Amino acid sequence: MTERPTGDKFAPLTPQEHAAVSAVPRDKSECVIPVPQDAPPIPTKHPGLGKLPCRWPYLDKNGALLFEVCRFETPDGKEFRPLSLWRASNGRLEWKWKGVPEPRPLYGLDRLTANSGAPVIVCEGEKSADAAAKIFPKSVAVTSPGGSQAASKADWAPLDGRKVMIWADADEPGGKYAEQVAAILAARACEVSIFDAAALASMAPDGSKREPEKGWDAADALIQWRNLAALGKAAAGLAKPFEATSATSRHDSTEAGSEMCDVDQEITRLAGLCVVEYEKGRKDAATKLGIRVAILDKLVAAERPKEDKQGQGRPLEFPEPEPWPEPVDGAELVPGLVGAICRYVILTENDALAAALWILHAFCFDAFPCTPRLA
């Protein structure tokens, strides 16, 4: 390879350099489920979060391990990480802190198979599902992986045609999760009911009223109620059948049309801003519209008048990035960023690492209002 002149690191690559960087192998690892007998030992701690205080194994209908969800206690609260097995292109098996591909299996498939005629309790989270199993011993408690915003990414087929009651957390995300799961299951010929989580959270074990605790769930109920039979009876009494009415559909359609009109008006307004003003407000605008910044940039660019410039080159286009489905430690992204940088830019290892850290600081952490400038 011809030696690149000092200070010319961003000059176009030569054909020889293109061939060299194209030879860098991409990650072609595949998720392996269920976990085979020859799998390496499962990790006992996370590189950034430490030991695993709580872990929930997801099993298939035969009881074989599919993957795990681990919970960590941090100074800022609790954090969850999926742990799954992957096979690299060279055949090597390794555990990774990432979720399995969609559609993701439910927690409790082995119990569903063993109790094929039992009613089902769908909870929001593995800990709540375990608690609900004790409160309703004649039912099967399950949950979907990934939290309240990932219901649509789960495989709900094992519940087809069954009687299902949904017990979500007593808060706004829990309510949305319950409604979304109910709609999915109703379309799968299930008989669906939803527990009134807020009403149950407002009921003390002695039957008196109390101030409801935000996020109160089956795990909290199990701790506070000593008489589980009374708790189960109270919860069942607050279950309401789910019905997807046409009126609701019309309301959603009208609301969606109104929101689309608002989006169009906002895109037009943003397209009229100068580059500096748009840059200042693009993140807030994307949050307001409920879309990703990358999508907003494309909509605004399409709305702006096209300028015919002589000699203008073809703009670079990159594939639209998808948001990572699970929370991830920034340190886990560094090797991938360094590899991506080195595929297109000739840099020393230290320079590539510095660029990767700058990318993380500038784009992955909203807490920083500014970022240092690379010299």
N, C-alpha and C positions, 0 to 999 in steps of 0.2 A: 504494500500500500504506500502511495506517495505521502511523504511527511507533510502535514498540513501547516502552513505558515502560522507563526504566533500571532494571536489577535484576530484570526480569521476563522474562529470556531463555528460561526453560523453561515459560512459560505455553502452554496449548494454541494451536495454530495456527488462524488465522482461515481462512475459505474462500478468500479471496484469496491468503493465504500458501501454503495447500495447492496452489493452482493454480500458483503461482510455482515451488515446489520440485519439483512433479511434471513441470515442463517441462524439468528438467535431463536431458539425454540420457544413457542408459546405454551402457556399452561393448558394442557388438554386433559387434565385429570377429570375423573368421573366419580360421582357419588356411588358408594357401595352399600346397598341395603337389600336384605338384612345383613348384619355384620357376620362375616364368616368365622370359622373356628381358628383360622390362621392369622387373625387380625392382631396387630401389635397391642400391648397393654394400653388400656384407656388412661388418659392423663388424669392426674389427681389434683392438679392446680392449673390456673390460668397464668400466662406469663406476666400479665399486668394487674390482674385482680386477686391473685393469690389462690389459697386453698378453696375447695368446693364445699361450702357448708350444706348446701341443698342441691340434690340432683334428681331428676325424674326421667326414668327410662321409658321411651316410647317403644312398645312391642307390637309385632304383627299378630295376626289372629292365632298363630301357633305358639306365641310366646317368645319368638326370636327378637333380639334387639335390633331396632332400626336406627335410632339415634337417641341422644339425651338432650334435655334442657337443664341448664345449671343456673342457680341463683346465687348472686354475690351481694354481701352487705358492704356498702361504701359509705363514706362520710356524708354523701349527698342522698343516700337512700339505698334502694335495691336496684340491681342490674341483672339482666338475664342474658345468657349466651347459649346458643345451640351448639352442640358438639357432634360432629358426624364424621364418618370414615370415607376417605377418598382414595382412588387408585390413580397414581401418576402414569404418564405415557410409558414409562419404563417398567411398569408393573408393580412398583413399590406402593404399599399401603401406608397411609398416614392419617392421623386424626387432625381435623381442622375445626376452628371455631367459626363455623358458618352453618347456615340452614340447609336443609335438603331441598332438592328441586320441587317445584309445584307440579301437581297438587300434593300437598303435604298430608301425611297420615294423621289421624286423630290419636289422642292420648286415651288408651283404654280399649284398643281393638281386641285384645285377648279376652277381656271381660265381656265385650259385646258378643263374641262368638260363643263363649261358655254359657251365656244367658240370653239366648236368641229371642225369647219371648218376653223378656222383662222390659218395663218402661225405662226410658233413658232420661237422665238429667244432664243438660249441657251447661257447663260452668265457664266462667272467664278466668282461666288459669289452672295450672295443675294442682296447686295447693288447695284451691277451692273445690276442685273435682274430688280430691281425696277426702275432704271434709264432707261433701255431699254424699259420698258413698257410705259414710258412717251414719249420717242423718236419715238416709233412705236406703236401708240395707237390702231391700227387695228390688231396688232399681240399679241400673248401671250408670255411673257418672263418667262423663268424658269431657274433653275440651279440645280446642283447636290450637295449634302452635302459633307463636308469633304475636300474641297479644290481641287486643280488641280491634285493631285496625287490619288484621290479616285474615278475617273470617272467610273472605272470598277465595283465599289461596289454599284452603284446606279441601281435602277429599271427603265429602259428606255422604258418598254413596252407601257406606255401611249402615246408615240410618234409614235408608229407603223404606217407607211404609210403616215405620214404628211410631209408637206413642212417645212424644218428646216434651219435656218441660224444661224451660230455659231459666236459669238462675244466674244472672249477671251481677256485676258490682252495682252498688247504689250510687251511681254518679252518671254524668252525661255520656261519657264514652261507653259505660256499661249499657245504658239504655239503647244507644245506637247499635252496639254489638248484638244485643238481644233481638232488635227489630231486623237486623240484617240476616242473622242466622235463621230467625223465624221465617222470613221470606224465602230463603234458600230451601229450607226443609219443607215448607208448604208446597213448593213446586215439585218436591220429590215424594208427594203423596203421604206426608207425615201428618199425624194429628198433633198439632203444636199448641202449647200453652206457655205463657210467660209469667213468672212470678213477679209480683209487684215489689221489687227490691226496696224501694224507698219506704213503702208502708211497713214492710217487715223490719227494716232498720229502725223504724220509729216505735217499734213494739218491744217493751222490756219483757224479760222472762216471766214476770209476775202478771203480765197482761196490761200494765199501765203504759201510758204514752211517754215518750222521751224524745229529746232532740236527736235526729238521725246523724250518724257519723258518715261523712263523705267517703265513698269507696267501700262501705261495709259489705261483706260478702259471706259466703258459706263458712269460710275458715273462721271469721270473727264470731259467727253464730255458734259454731261448735264450741268455742272457748267460753262464751257468755251464758249459754243455756245448758243447764245440767240435765234437764229432762228432755232427752232427744225425741221421745215420742211426741211430747207436747210441741216441740219445735217443728217437727215434721208435719204435724196436723195444722199448725198455724201457717206454715209456708204453703201447704197444699190449698188451704182456704183462701189464699191470696193469689192463686194462679188464675189467669184470665185467658180464655181461648183466643188464639191469634186468627184474625181474618183480614186478608188483603182485599179491601173493598175497591170498587171502581172509582168511588169518590176520592179515595186517597190517591189513586193513580192520576185522576184529573188534576188534583191539587198539586201533585208533584210535577206534572207536565207544565202547568201554568207557571209554577214557581221557577222551573228550569228555564222556561222561555223568557221570563223577566230577568233572570240572572244572566242569560246569554246576551240580552239587550244591554245590560249594564257592562258586561265584558267588552262588547263591541265599542261602546262609548269610551271606556277607559283606554282601550287599545288606540283609538283615534287620538285621544288626548295625549297619550304618551308619545305617539309618533310625531306629534307636533313640537315636542320639546327639543332643545339643543342637546348635543351629546353629553355635555357635562351635567345638565339638569337631570337627564334621563338616568345617567350612571348613579347619581345621588339617591334616586328614589326607586330604582328597579327592584331591589330586594323587598322593600315594603309593599310595592305594588303587586309583586308576585304573590306575596303572602296574603294580601287582601283578596286577590282573585282566586286563591286556592290552587295555584299552578306553580310549576318549577320555574326558576329564573331562566333556564335555557329555553323553555317553551315560550316564555314571554318575549325573550329577545327575538325569536323567530317571527312571532306574530307582529311585533313592532316593526321589524325590518321589512316584512312583507307589506305593511301598511304605508311605509314611507315611499315618496315618489322616487322612481328610479332615475339615476343620472347616467347619461350616455357619455362616458369618458373614453377618448381615443387612447388606444394602447393599454387599456386597463387589463391586467392579467386575470386569470381565472382564480376566484377565491378558494382557499383551502376549505374542504368540508370534512368534518369528522363525524363518526357515528354518534347518534344521540345517546348519552349515558343514561343508564337506568339507576335510580337510587338504590343503595344497598338495603336489602330487606330487613336486616337486623342491625342493632347497634354494634359498632366495631371499634376496637382500640386503634388509634391513629398509627401506633407503631407497627401494626399488622399490614398497613398499606404501603409502608416505606419501600420494601423490596420490589413490589409491583411497580411503583412509580419510578424507581431507579432503573428497572428493566425497560420500561416504556421510553424513558428519556434516552437511554443508551441505544435504543433501536434507531433513533432519528438524529441524534446529535453526538458528535465526537467530543467526549469529555473524559476527564480523569474520574476515577471512582469517587474521590472526595468532592469534586465539582458536581457530579450527578447527585450525590447524597445531599449536598447543600441545596440544590435546585428542588429536590423532592421535599425536603423539610420546608422550604419556602412555599411550595404549592400547598402543603398541608396547612401551614399557618395562614395563608392568604384565602383559601377557599373552603376549608373544612371546619373552621372554628369561627362561628358568628360572634363569639364573645370578644374578639379582638377588633377594635374600631380602625386600626391601622396595622400595617405590616412593614418590616424593614425592607429597604430597597437593596437589591443585590448589586454589588459593584462589578 
